[in-house]
Amino acid sequence: MKKWLCIICGLIYDEAQGWPADGIPPGTLWEDVPQDWVCPDCLVGKADFEMIEISEGEVTEDEVTEPAAVQHTRVSETIVDEPQGPIVIIGSGHSGYQVAAALRKQSSTVAITVFTADDGALYSKPALSNAFAMGKSAADLQNEAALEWEQRLNIRVYPHTRVERIDADNHSLITSIGRYKYGRLVLATGASAIKIPIAGDASEVLSVNDLHDYAQLRAKLDSKKRVAILGDGLIGCEFANDLSAKGYEVSVIGLGQWPMYRLIPQVVGEALQQKLADLGVSWYLEDSINRIEVNDSVSLLHLNSGQVIEVDVVLSAVGLVPNVTLAEQAGLEVERGIKVNDDGQTSRPAIFALGDCAQTSQGWQPYIAPINQILPALVNSLLGNVTNAKFLPSPVIVKTPIMPLTIFPVPPMAQGQWHIKQQGEELVAVFNDANEQILGFALLGKQVQANRSYWLEQISLNNLAATE
């Protein structure tokens, strides 16, 4: 029996267990899962994207249907044995949990400790932006409490515990409950929502970056209908689709000329904008909030354009900033994120980083797929078998069910142009440089998602040719 990993949210489908909640009995092979089944956490399914086969917590190199990491072992000059002292993980999100689970699968004896500032509950972060349409509360999204996965993995989890400083020279952490020694350390501190300054009363502006934030948003929207989303990027569009599909009156305010202005060409952006408008979304583009007045729980948003919008809730979705303060204080090399090599190691040999806080050779990529690609190499290296991960192209899949969208972002400052082909009301956009090399693409619509693997293969061939 095999296990299959959702490249969007990290959910695992285990053939041995099936998915009884959706009528899929234990022992159901992946090929026998109904074609209309969708991932319970992120609502994408067999007809929309591929799953990748995993074995014992690692991505395999055979029978994969989405590019995964390819590993090769190298000789290490700094780490050649198992850690002396526990492996300590800071952060209990997707990255931190996946490291703990993969470590335990490879070693039944290595000591593992997790420090987390929140309650340590496991949940799918990508599911936060489409949970309203699914009718899920914060409790519904929680998979396991900290105590449950602590006992299941036989590790130690310290919830509601802040790590205040890393003493890298002495391999120890200074925490809110005292000093703690580590053998090797993994920073999985994630990223925080960007907060832009807004005049007036911005105290009620919400961001949704974790389960607690989602619970706050649901409580705030109780018996309310009008939501303004500040931000026209990927997350803003996902929330716009989710909330409007649930019947909320949604207004999106953003600086771009069209949605996801930096990621997709105008024709694709405007087509997505129209589809969301058909769902009831109002757009205020090339604009922003200048000032907020709050009167009897109603917010008056004064926009830079002079327009005034009356809403009940303001949701900020303008982006993320990596949490790198601990790393900077410890003297680690930091650019946009904590710089790591291709086995996840930082500029200090015993300290590693993974996820939204990290910056690999591929840059800063706050998505699930890059985490899954480097994870096996990082875990091997933590256990003394230093391994590099070779990154292969992976897409960014936007959860806008009204019009599904897959993007392979064009590198910043790349020179070239978009070539767009219409297939009915769906669009295929491909970015070529002057030598006709494919640097990126965008697929808008359900049917054209079937071409994703083909375009990823073209990107891979271009990358291969560039290295020869």
N, C-alpha and C positions, 0 to 999 in steps of 0.2 A: 504494500500500500504506500502511496506517495502523499507528499504534502505540497500545497501550492500557495504561493505568496502573492497577495495583491500588491502590485507595484505602486499603487496610489496611497493606500492607507496602512499597509503592513498587516492586514488581516490574513490569517492562515486558514486555508481549507484543507483539512486532514481527511483523506479518503476513508481511513479507518473509522473516523467518528461521524462522517457525513455532516449534514446540517439539519437535524430533525425539526428545528423550529420552522423551517421552510419546506418540510415534507420530504427531505432528502435523507434516506435512512443510512445508518452506518454501513460502510463497505461500498458506497457508491463511488465508482471511478470518476475522475474528472471529466473524461469524455462522455460519461453518461449523465452528468449534471445537466438539467434542462437548459436549453439555449437562452431562455428568457430569465434565468436566475441572475440576480444582481447581488453584488457585495452588500451585506447588511449594514456596513459602516459607511461606505462612500457612494453607494448606488450605481456603480459602474459594474458591468457584467461581461459574460462571455462574448456577447455580440458586439461589445464596444471596445474591449481591450484584452490583451493577453495576460495570463498568469505565468509565473515562472516556477519551475519545480525546485524544491529545496529538499535537502536531506540532512538530518542531524544538525539543523540550525544553520546550514551553509547553502549557498547557491551552488548547484551542480553545473558542470560544464557540458553535460549532454542533455538532450531533450528540452532545451530552453526555448521559449517562444518570445522572449523579450531579452535584449542584450543584458548580460550580467557581467560581474567582474571575473577576470581570469587571473589566477594567482600563480606566482612562481616564487620559490624559496631562494633567499640570498644569504650569504654569510654576514653575520652581524659583528661589528667591532665593539658594540656597546652593550648589547643584551644577548646573552647566550644561554641563560638558564632560567628556571622557574623563579618567580618573584620571591624575595625574602620579605615576608610580611604580606598582609592582605592586599588584594587588588581593590582599590577604593574608587567608586564611581560617584561623581557629583551630578545629580539630576536623575529624575525617574520618568522622564518622558519616553518617547519611542526609542531614541538612541540609547539612553541609559538602560532601559529594560532589555533591549535587544542584546546589548553587550553582556549583561548579567546572565541572560538565558543561554546565549551561545557559549559563554565561558563554562557554565555548569554542564552543558551537554558534552563539552570536550574534556572536562576534568571534574570528577566527583569530589575531589579533595581540596582544591584551591579555595582559600578563604576569600569571600566577596562581601564587601560592605557598600551600601548605598546611602548617601546623604541627600535629602531633598527638602526644599523649603516649604513645599506644600504637603498635602496629606498622603502623597504617594500612590493614589489610586491610578489604575491603568485604564486608559481609554484611547480611542483613535482621534488624534487631533484633526486630521483632514475631515472627519465626520462633523466637526463643529459648524461648517459652513453649508451643510445641507440637512441638518437635523430637524429644522422646523417643518419642512415638507413631509418628513418621515414621521412627524408627531412624537419625537423622542424628547424626553426630559433629560436633565443632567444625570439623574439616577439611571435612566435607561442606557445612557452612553457608557457608564462605568462597567468595565469588565471584571476587575478584581480590586479589592481593597489591598492596602499595603501589607497587612498581616497575612493575607491569603497567598500572595505571590512570594512573600518572604518565606513562608513555610513550604510552599511547593518547590521552590528552588534551593531550599536550605541555605539561605544567605541571611545577612543582617541588614535591615532597612531602618534608617532613622528618619521618620517623617517630622515635619515642622522644625527642622534643624538647619540653621544657616551656617554655611562655611564662610567665615569672615576673612580668612587669609590663608595662603599656601606658603609654608616654609619649605621651599624646594631643597635647600641645602641640607636640611635635617629630615627630609621625607616625612613631613607631618603637616596636618591641617589644624588650624585654630578655628574651632566651631563655637556655636552658641552654647554648647554643653561641655566644652573642654577641648583639649588637644588630642589628636588621633594620629597614630603612625600609619604610613602606607608603604607597601613594597613598590607598587606601580599605581599610577593615578590616571583616571579617565575623566576628562572634562566633557560633560554632556549637558552644558548649562543652557542650551537653546538660544532663543532670541526673544526680544521684547517688542511689543507694539510701539511704533513711533507715535509720539504725541506732539502735534504741532500747536504752537501758541495761538489762541483765539481770544480776542477781547470780549469783555462782558462776563457772563456767567457760564463758564465751560465746565463747571464741576460735575455736570451730569452726562458729559460725553463719555460713551463707553467704547471699549475695544474688546474683542473676543479673541483671546490667545490661549485660553486654557478652559478646563471644565468649570471652574469657579466663575470665570467671566461669562460663560454661556448661561449658567444658572442665573446670574444677575440680569442678563439680557432678557431671558424668559420672564423673570419676575417683573421687570420694568415694562414689558410689553403686555402684561396681564390686563385685559379689557381695553387695550389701546390698539390703534390701527395705523397711525402715520409714522413712518420711519424715514429718516434721512441718512444716507450712507455717504460719508466723506471719503472719497477715493474711488477712482474708476478703473483700478487695476484688476488683477486676477481675483483676489479675495473679495473685493467690492462687487464684482460681477457675480461671483458665486453666491454671496449673500443676497444680492438683488434678485436672482433667480429663485433662491430658496424662499425668501420672505414673501415675494409677490405670488409665488405658487400657493402659498398658504393663505393668501387673501389680504395681506397687508398692503397699504398704500405706500409705495417705495419711491423715494426721490434719490437719485445719484448725483453727487456734486463732485466734479473732478477737473483737473487742470488740462487734461488731454483734449485734443481735437476730436478724438473718438476713443472708445473704451480700449484699454490695454495699448495705449498709443505707442509705447516703446517696444512692444513685443510683436505686433501684427500690423500688416499694411492697412491702409485706409478702407479699401473695399471690404475686407474681412471684418474690420472693426465696426463699420457702419452696418453691415448685415447683422452682426450680433446685437448691436444697439437696437435695430429695428425689431428683432425677434423679442427682445426683452421689453421693448415698448409695447408690442402687441400683448404682452402678458400684463401690462399695466404700469411699467416702470417709467417714471418721468426723469428726463435728463437735463442737467445743468452743467454743460461742459465749458472748458476754458474759463472756469470760475472757481471760487472758493468762498469759505465762510469768513467774513470780516468780523462779525460780532454776533453774540447770542444774548437775547433777552429771555428770561424765564418768568412766566406769569401763570400762577395756579397750575403748575405742572405742565404747562404748554410752552414749548420753546419757539421763539421767533428768530429765525436765522436770517441775518442781514448779509447778503452776498456782496462780493466786490462789484458785481455788475449793477447793483442797486435793487435787485429783486429781493423780495422778502418771502420766506417760506414758513408756514406754521406747521410744526410737527410735534409728536409726542416723545420721540426718542431719537437721539443722534448717535449713530454708530460710526466710529472712525476706523477706516481700513486703508490707511495710507502707506503701509509697509512695515517691515521689521528691521530691527537693529540687533546684531549679534551681541550676546552677553559675554564680554571679554574682560571685564574689570578684574576678576581674580587672576586671569592670565597676565594681564598687564602688570599688576602689582607683584607678581612672581617673577617678572623679567622675561616672560616668554615672548617670542617674536609674534607680533600681531600686525596685520594690515586691516582689511575689512573684517576678517575673522581671525581666529587663532590659526597660524600657519602650521600645517602638518605635511609630512612627506607621504609617500604612497603606501605606508603601512600605518598611518594615523599618528605617527610620533611627532611631537612638537620639538622645539629647539632644546628642550631638556630631555635626555634619553629616557627617563622613567615616567614621563608625563605624556599622555596621549589626549587627543580631542576628536569628537565625532558629532556630526549633526549640524544644526543651525548655527552653532557657535564657531564651527571650524571652516577653514579655507584650505582646500586641497590644491593640487596642481591644476585642477579644472576650474579653480576660482571658488567663489562663495555660491553654493547652490542649496537653498533651503527647501529641499524636496526629499521625499522618501527614497526614490530610486538611488541617488548617490550614496545614501547611508547604507542601503542594502549591498551596494557594490563593494564598498571598502570594509564592511563589517568582518567578513571572514579573515581578511589579511590582518586587521587590527587585533582580532582575538588570538590568532596564531602568534602574533608578535608579543602580545601580553604574556603568553605562556612560554616564550623563549624561542619559538620557531619563526624567526623574522621573515615575513612574507610581504611582497609588494602586491598591490592590486592594480591591474591594468584597467583603466576606465574605458568603457565603450559607450557610444551614444545612447542616451535615454531621453524620452520625451517628457514634456510637461503637459499633463492632462487636466483641463479646466472643467470643473463639475458644473456645467450649465446645461441641464437636461433639455431645456427648450431648444438648444442648438449645441450639441457637443463640440468641443474644441480641443485639438491637440496642437501643441507648439513645440518646435525645436528652435530655441531662440538663436537669432543671428548674433555672432560675436559683436561686442561694442566697437564702433568705429569702422566696421567692415564696409568696404566699397563694393557696390554692385546694385542690382535692382530686382524687384519682385516681378515674377511672372505668374499671372493668375488665370486659372481655368475654372469656368462655371459648369457644374453638373446639376442641372435642375436649379433648385434654390440653394444648393450646397456649393462650397468653394474649396479649391486646392490652390494654395499659394506657395511658390517655391522661390527662394532667394538665390540668385546666381552671381558670382563675381565676374570679372572681365574675362576670365578663362573658362567660363561656363561651369565652374565647380559649384556644387550645391553647398551652401553654408547654413541654410535653415529652411524651415517650412512651417506652414499653418494649414490645418485641415479643419474646416468648419462644416458640421453636419454629421448625421449618424452614419450614412452609407459610406462616405469617403474615409471613415476611420479604418475601413478594411485595407486601405493603402498604407497604413502607418508603417508596417514592417518593411515594405518596399522602400519608402523614403529614408527610413533609418539605415537600411542597407546601403543606399547611395551615399549617405553621409559617412558611413564606415569605410566604404571604398575610397572616398575622397581623402579621408584621414590616413588610410593605408598608403595611398599613392604619395601623399605629402611627406611621409617618413622614409620612402625608398630612395 
